[in-house]
Amino acid sequence: MKNLIAHSLILTALLMSLAGCISSKSYVDPTFSKTTYADIKHTAKPRKWNITVEFLRQGVPSPSVDIALLKEVDQVVQASGMAVPVAEPTGATLNVVVNNFGDTLTAAAKDFGTGLTLGFVGNTVTDHYEMTVTLTENGTVITKGGYQGALHTTIGNTTGPAGVEPLPTSTAFNKIVEQMLLNALGDLQKKGL
């Protein structure tokens, strides 16, 4: 009986360690990228914007992501040459809201199935993102929304989208924010900003 219990514990530990080794890879969907840094005209005297952000999951605020989102938005705005993010009040604010949504029940079921097969049967889960930006400057308020992005994550034994390189998840998230924000900044510039 002791041998059976010992073997069961060893088998359980082995299965748990194998399940922990199931690899995942993240892929940014390139079809949503419309604007590049080269498409945005640099101004001789960039505007000074206060930047505010909010990250949502399924429409519910998720403040733990706000710091990472703010850092990426600041970097993209700075690199665009369109404006400089500043802390002191300027009368100009760019507010960026990103909502991460998807079918969480289907994703959980797929993850559970992959775990049961120890990753031998893999799957792909897609997280969708949508961005809305609001620029308030000199009494004018411009809101642009509907900017989309998608992150495909493969789990276990499966391949990612053809022709797309896998990225670490945090890098992939930053790339999606960059894509959506460049699209928004390009549209704001077309509005005469």
ZADO-1210 file (C-alpha; in nm, 4 decimals, padded with zeros to 6 digits):
<atoms>
<atom x="00.0000" y="00.0000" z="00.0000" code="MET" pos="1"/>
<atom x="00.2870" y="00.2376" z="00.0880" code="LYS" pos="2"/>
<atom x="00.4456" y="00.1687" z="-00.2536" code="ASN" pos="3"/>
<atom x="00.1174" y="00.2463" z="-00.4311" code="LEU" pos="4"/>
<atom x="00.0812" y="00.5759" z="-00.2432" code="ILE" pos="5"/>
<atom x="00.4463" y="00.6675" z="-00.3110" code="ALA" pos="6"/>
<atom x="00.4099" y="00.5874" z="-00.6824" code="HIS" pos="7"/>
<atom x="00.0855" y="00.7876" z="-00.6982" code="SER" pos="8"/>
<atom x="00.2538" y="01.0875" z="-00.5390" code="LEU" pos="9"/>
<atom x="00.5496" y="01.0633" z="-00.7766" code="ILE" pos="10"/>
<atom x="00.3197" y="01.0311" z="-01.0794" code="LEU" pos="11"/>
<atom x="00.1108" y="01.3274" z="-00.9621" code="THR" pos="12"/>
<atom x="00.4230" y="01.5392" z="-00.9093" code="ALA" pos="13"/>
<atom x="00.5542" y="01.4413" z="-01.2545" code="LEU" pos="14"/>
<atom x="00.2253" y="01.5275" z="-01.4251" code="LEU" pos="15"/>
<atom x="00.2072" y="01.8610" z="-01.2447" code="MET" pos="16"/>
<atom x="00.5631" y="01.9491" z="-01.3443" code="SER" pos="17"/>
<atom x="00.4920" y="01.8571" z="-01.7073" code="LEU" pos="18"/>
<atom x="00.1768" y="02.0695" z="-01.7073" code="ALA" pos="19"/>
<atom x="00.3831" y="02.3621" z="-01.5819" code="GLY" pos="20"/>
<atom x="00.6121" y="02.3219" z="-01.8840" code="CYS" pos="21"/>
<atom x="00.3364" y="02.3802" z="-02.1388" code="ILE" pos="22"/>
<atom x="00.4697" y="02.6619" z="-02.3510" code="SER" pos="23"/>
<atom x="00.2773" y="02.9614" z="-02.4716" code="SER" pos="24"/>
<atom x="00.3721" y="03.2109" z="-02.7401" code="LYS" pos="25"/>
<atom x="00.2155" y="03.5466" z="-02.8230" code="SER" pos="26"/>
<atom x="00.1626" y="03.6883" z="-03.1716" code="TYR" pos="27"/>
<atom x="00.0475" y="04.0409" z="-03.2558" code="VAL" pos="28"/>
<atom x="-00.2040" y="04.0449" z="-03.5391" code="ASP" pos="29"/>
<atom x="-00.0421" y="04.2682" z="-03.8065" code="PRO" pos="30"/>
<atom x="-00.3651" y="04.3423" z="-03.9946" code="THR" pos="31"/>
<atom x="-00.4580" y="04.6271" z="-03.7586" code="PHE" pos="32"/>
<atom x="-00.1415" y="04.8326" z="-03.8173" code="SER" pos="33"/>
<atom x="-00.2296" y="05.1185" z="-04.0542" code="LYS" pos="34"/>
<atom x="-00.0019" y="05.4040" z="-03.9427" code="THR" pos="35"/>
<atom x="00.3726" y="05.4035" z="-03.8778" code="THR" pos="36"/>
<atom x="00.5965" y="05.6614" z="-03.7125" code="TYR" pos="37"/>
<atom x="00.7072" y="05.7695" z="-04.0623" code="ALA" pos="38"/>
<atom x="00.3446" y="05.8587" z="-04.1479" code="ASP" pos="39"/>
<atom x="00.3221" y="06.1135" z="-03.8672" code="ILE" pos="40"/>
<atom x="00.4646" y="06.4560" z="-03.9423" code="LYS" pos="41"/>
<atom x="00.7050" y="06.5798" z="-03.6771" code="HIS" pos="42"/>
<atom x="00.6412" y="06.9355" z="-03.5719" code="THR" pos="43"/>
<atom x="00.9179" y="07.1893" z="-03.5079" code="ALA" pos="44"/>
<atom x="00.7597" y="07.2692" z="-03.1735" code="LYS" pos="45"/>
<atom x="00.5780" y="06.9618" z="-03.0372" code="PRO" pos="46"/>
<atom x="00.2722" y="07.0228" z="-02.8233" code="ARG" pos="47"/>
<atom x="00.2846" y="06.9513" z="-02.4499" code="LYS" pos="48"/>
<atom x="00.0208" y="06.7044" z="-02.3405" code="TRP" pos="49"/>
<atom x="-00.0827" y="06.5648" z="-02.0076" code="ASN" pos="50"/>
<atom x="-00.1476" y="06.1941" z="-02.0581" code="ILE" pos="51"/>
<atom x="-00.4130" y="05.9958" z="-01.8722" code="THR" pos="52"/>
<atom x="-00.4942" y="05.6289" z="-01.9282" code="VAL" pos="53"/>
<atom x="-00.7373" y="05.3612" z="-01.8194" code="GLU" pos="54"/>
<atom x="-00.7142" y="04.9888" z="-01.8864" code="PHE" pos="55"/>
<atom x="-01.0312" y="04.7784" z="-01.8850" code="LEU" pos="56"/>
<atom x="-01.0917" y="04.4035" z="-01.9002" code="ARG" pos="57"/>
<atom x="-01.4339" y="04.3259" z="-02.0419" code="GLN" pos="58"/>
<atom x="-01.5282" y="04.6889" z="-01.9679" code="GLY" pos="59"/>
<atom x="-01.4262" y="04.6658" z="-01.5996" code="VAL" pos="60"/>
<atom x="-01.1372" y="04.8871" z="-01.4782" code="PRO" pos="61"/>
<atom x="-00.8146" y="04.6981" z="-01.4157" code="SER" pos="62"/>
<atom x="-00.5905" y="04.9605" z="-01.2516" code="PRO" pos="63"/>
<atom x="-00.2999" y="04.7172" z="-01.2088" code="SER" pos="64"/>
<atom x="-00.2279" y="04.7546" z="-01.5833" code="VAL" pos="65"/>
<atom x="-00.2566" y="05.1360" z="-01.5916" code="ASP" pos="66"/>
<atom x="00.1118" y="05.1960" z="-01.5084" code="ILE" pos="67"/>
<atom x="00.2361" y="04.9752" z="-01.7946" code="ALA" pos="68"/>
<atom x="-00.0188" y="05.1329" z="-02.0294" code="LEU" pos="69"/>
<atom x="00.0840" y="05.4869" z="-01.9312" code="LEU" pos="70"/>
<atom x="00.4512" y="05.4069" z="-01.9848" code="LYS" pos="71"/>
<atom x="00.3858" y="05.2732" z="-02.3357" code="GLU" pos="72"/>
<atom x="00.1531" y="05.5611" z="-02.4308" code="VAL" pos="73"/>
<atom x="00.4134" y="05.8148" z="-02.3111" code="ASP" pos="74"/>
<atom x="00.6831" y="05.6436" z="-02.5215" code="GLN" pos="75"/>
<atom x="00.4696" y="05.6297" z="-02.8365" code="VAL" pos="76"/>
<atom x="00.3580" y="05.9937" z="-02.8057" code="VAL" pos="77"/>
<atom x="00.7197" y="06.1046" z="-02.7479" code="GLN" pos="78"/>
<atom x="00.8537" y="05.8946" z="-03.0381" code="ALA" pos="79"/>
<atom x="00.5814" y="06.0218" z="-03.2725" code="SER" pos="80"/>
<atom x="00.7212" y="06.3761" z="-03.2506" code="GLY" pos="81"/>
<atom x="00.3662" y="06.5087" z="-03.2343" code="MET" pos="82"/>
<atom x="00.3717" y="06.5984" z="-02.8646" code="ALA" pos="83"/>
<atom x="00.5760" y="06.5718" z="-02.5484" code="VAL" pos="84"/>
<atom x="00.4155" y="06.4106" z="-02.2415" code="PRO" pos="85"/>
<atom x="00.4505" y="06.6389" z="-01.9378" code="VAL" pos="86"/>
<atom x="00.3400" y="06.6230" z="-01.5751" code="ALA" pos="87"/>
<atom x="00.2628" y="06.9922" z="-01.5127" code="GLU" pos="88"/>
<atom x="-00.0842" y="07.1127" z="-01.6232" code="PRO" pos="89"/>
<atom x="-00.0843" y="07.2422" z="-01.9814" code="THR" pos="90"/>
<atom x="-00.4510" y="07.2739" z="-02.0729" code="GLY" pos="91"/>
<atom x="-00.4051" y="06.9868" z="-02.3204" code="ALA" pos="92"/>
<atom x="-00.4840" y="06.6291" z="-02.2196" code="THR" pos="93"/>
<atom x="-00.4716" y="06.3085" z="-02.4174" code="LEU" pos="94"/>
<atom x="-00.6858" y="06.0418" z="-02.2507" code="ASN" pos="95"/>
<atom x="-00.6353" y="05.6840" z="-02.3720" code="VAL" pos="96"/>
<atom x="-00.8725" y="05.4021" z="-02.2778" code="VAL" pos="97"/>
<atom x="-00.7913" y="05.0434" z="-02.3764" code="VAL" pos="98"/>
<atom x="-01.0462" y="04.7656" z="-02.3350" code="ASN" pos="99"/>
<atom x="-00.9301" y="04.4009" z="-02.3495" code="ASN" pos="100"/>
<atom x="-01.2239" y="04.1810" z="-02.4370" code="PHE" pos="101"/>
<atom x="-01.2823" y="03.8304" z="-02.5572" code="GLY" pos="102"/>
<atom x="-01.4719" y="03.5103" z="-02.4948" code="ASP" pos="103"/>
<atom x="-01.3251" y="03.4157" z="-02.1552" code="THR" pos="104"/>
<atom x="-01.5398" y="03.1031" z="-02.1126" code="LEU" pos="105"/>
<atom x="-01.4204" y="02.9525" z="-02.4415" code="THR" pos="106"/>
<atom x="-01.0597" y="03.0465" z="-02.3585" code="ALA" pos="107"/>
<atom x="-01.0845" y="02.8820" z="-02.0161" code="ALA" pos="108"/>
<atom x="-01.2314" y="02.5658" z="-02.1680" code="ALA" pos="109"/>
<atom x="-00.9504" y="02.5510" z="-02.4259" code="LYS" pos="110"/>
<atom x="-00.6861" y="02.6020" z="-02.1552" code="ASP" pos="111"/>
<atom x="-00.8401" y="02.3272" z="-01.9435" code="PHE" pos="112"/>
<atom x="-00.8415" y="02.0879" z="-02.2414" code="GLY" pos="113"/>
<atom x="-00.4787" y="02.1675" z="-02.3199" code="THR" pos="114"/>
<atom x="-00.3857" y="02.1068" z="-01.9560" code="GLY" pos="115"/>
<atom x="-00.5581" y="01.7685" z="-01.9558" code="LEU" pos="116"/>
<atom x="-00.3497" y="01.6592" z="-02.2547" code="THR" pos="117"/>
<atom x="-00.0323" y="01.8048" z="-02.0979" code="LEU" pos="118"/>
<atom x="00.0013" y="02.0358" z="-02.3974" code="GLY" pos="119"/>
<atom x="00.0130" y="01.7615" z="-02.6602" code="PHE" pos="120"/>
<atom x="-00.3076" y="01.9028" z="-02.8053" code="VAL" pos="121"/>
<atom x="-00.2581" y="02.2753" z="-02.8325" code="GLY" pos="122"/>
<atom x="-00.4881" y="02.5633" z="-02.9091" code="ASN" pos="123"/>
<atom x="-00.4917" y="02.9313" z="-02.9899" code="THR" pos="124"/>
<atom x="-00.6688" y="03.1927" z="-02.7815" code="VAL" pos="125"/>
<atom x="-00.7266" y="03.5446" z="-02.9134" code="THR" pos="126"/>
<atom x="-00.7492" y="03.8550" z="-02.6964" code="ASP" pos="127"/>
<atom x="-00.9102" y="04.1526" z="-02.8668" code="HIS" pos="128"/>
<atom x="-00.8292" y="04.5119" z="-02.7757" code="TYR" pos="129"/>
<atom x="-01.0076" y="04.8355" z="-02.8540" code="GLU" pos="130"/>
<atom x="-00.8796" y="05.1874" z="-02.7940" code="MET" pos="131"/>
<atom x="-01.0582" y="05.5190" z="-02.7589" code="THR" pos="132"/>
<atom x="-00.8624" y="05.8445" z="-02.7401" code="VAL" pos="133"/>
<atom x="-00.9900" y="06.1837" z="-02.6330" code="THR" pos="134"/>
<atom x="-00.7820" y="06.4945" z="-02.6899" code="LEU" pos="135"/>
<atom x="-00.8862" y="06.8064" z="-02.5013" code="THR" pos="136"/>
<atom x="-00.6921" y="07.1134" z="-02.6129" code="GLU" pos="137"/>
<atom x="-00.7758" y="07.4856" z="-02.6136" code="ASN" pos="138"/>
<atom x="-01.1406" y="07.4159" z="-02.5300" code="GLY" pos="139"/>
<atom x="-01.1781" y="07.1685" z="-02.8164" code="THR" pos="140"/>
<atom x="-01.2575" y="06.8042" z="-02.7453" code="VAL" pos="141"/>
<atom x="-01.1926" y="06.5397" z="-03.0106" code="ILE" pos="142"/>
<atom x="-01.2798" y="06.1770" z="-02.9422" code="THR" pos="143"/>
<atom x="-01.1753" y="05.8993" z="-03.1766" code="LYS" pos="144"/>
<atom x="-01.2573" y="05.5363" z="-03.1100" code="GLY" pos="145"/>
<atom x="-01.2784" y="05.1937" z="-03.2591" code="GLY" pos="146"/>
<atom x="-00.9026" y="05.1361" z="-03.2911" code="TYR" pos="147"/>
<atom x="-00.8538" y="04.7628" z="-03.2688" code="GLN" pos="148"/>
<atom x="-00.5782" y="04.5120" z="-03.2102" code="GLY" pos="149"/>
<atom x="-00.5541" y="04.1406" z="-03.1430" code="ALA" pos="150"/>
<atom x="-00.3128" y="03.9156" z="-02.9586" code="LEU" pos="151"/>
<atom x="-00.3066" y="03.5484" z="-03.0569" code="HIS" pos="152"/>
<atom x="-00.1589" y="03.3208" z="-02.7918" code="THR" pos="153"/>
<atom x="-00.0730" y="02.9619" z="-02.8717" code="THR" pos="154"/>
<atom x="-00.0700" y="02.7163" z="-02.5848" code="ILE" pos="155"/>
<atom x="00.0829" y="02.3709" z="-02.6101" code="GLY" pos="156"/>
<atom x="00.1572" y="02.1889" z="-02.9322" code="ASN" pos="157"/>
<atom x="00.0254" y="02.4193" z="-03.2048" code="THR" pos="158"/>
<atom x="00.1608" y="02.6733" z="-03.4515" code="THR" pos="159"/>
<atom x="00.1047" y="03.0475" z="-03.4593" code="GLY" pos="160"/>
<atom x="-00.0141" y="03.2653" z="-03.7455" code="PRO" pos="161"/>
<atom x="00.1938" y="03.2286" z="-04.0617" code="ALA" pos="162"/>
<atom x="00.4627" y="03.4905" z="-04.1125" code="GLY" pos="163"/>
<atom x="00.4291" y="03.6442" z="-03.7647" code="VAL" pos="164"/>
<atom x="00.7144" y="03.6204" z="-03.5152" code="GLU" pos="165"/>
<atom x="00.6309" y="03.5234" z="-03.1555" code="PRO" pos="166"/>
<atom x="00.6950" y="03.7852" z="-02.8870" code="LEU" pos="167"/>
<atom x="00.7051" y="03.7808" z="-02.5067" code="PRO" pos="168"/>
<atom x="00.3575" y="03.8685" z="-02.3778" code="THR" pos="169"/>
<atom x="00.4584" y="04.2073" z="-02.2308" code="SER" pos="170"/>
<atom x="00.6313" y="04.3064" z="-02.5562" code="THR" pos="171"/>
<atom x="00.3275" y="04.1946" z="-02.7555" code="ALA" pos="172"/>
<atom x="00.0960" y="04.4055" z="-02.5363" code="PHE" pos="173"/>
<atom x="00.3172" y="04.7110" z="-02.5930" code="ASN" pos="174"/>
<atom x="00.3167" y="04.6473" z="-02.9686" code="LYS" pos="175"/>
<atom x="-00.0629" y="04.6338" z="-02.9766" code="ILE" pos="176"/>
<atom x="-00.0884" y="04.9617" z="-02.7827" code="VAL" pos="177"/>
<atom x="00.1676" y="05.1164" z="-03.0198" code="GLU" pos="178"/>
<atom x="-00.0282" y="05.0026" z="-03.3282" code="GLN" pos="179"/>
<atom x="-00.3603" y="05.1373" z="-03.2036" code="MET" pos="180"/>
<atom x="-00.2153" y="05.4650" z="-03.0743" code="LEU" pos="181"/>
<atom x="-00.0226" y="05.5377" z="-03.3950" code="LEU" pos="182"/>
<atom x="-00.3474" y="05.4869" z="-03.5882" code="ASN" pos="183"/>
<atom x="-00.5217" y="05.7313" z="-03.3520" code="ALA" pos="184"/>
<atom x="-00.2415" y="05.9914" z="-03.3643" code="LEU" pos="185"/>
<atom x="-00.2422" y="05.9722" z="-03.7436" code="GLY" pos="186"/>
<atom x="-00.6158" y="06.0412" z="-03.7466" code="ASP" pos="187"/>
<atom x="-00.5772" y="06.3302" z="-03.5002" code="LEU" pos="188"/>
<atom x="-00.3090" y="06.4819" z="-03.7218" code="GLN" pos="189"/>
<atom x="-00.5398" y="06.4543" z="-04.0227" code="LYS" pos="190"/>
<atom x="-00.7877" y="06.6607" z="-03.8188" code="LYS" pos="191"/>
<atom x="-00.5345" y="06.9427" z="-03.8302" code="GLY" pos="192"/>
<atom x="-00.3479" y="06.8855" z="-03.5043" code="LEU" pos="193"/>
</atoms>
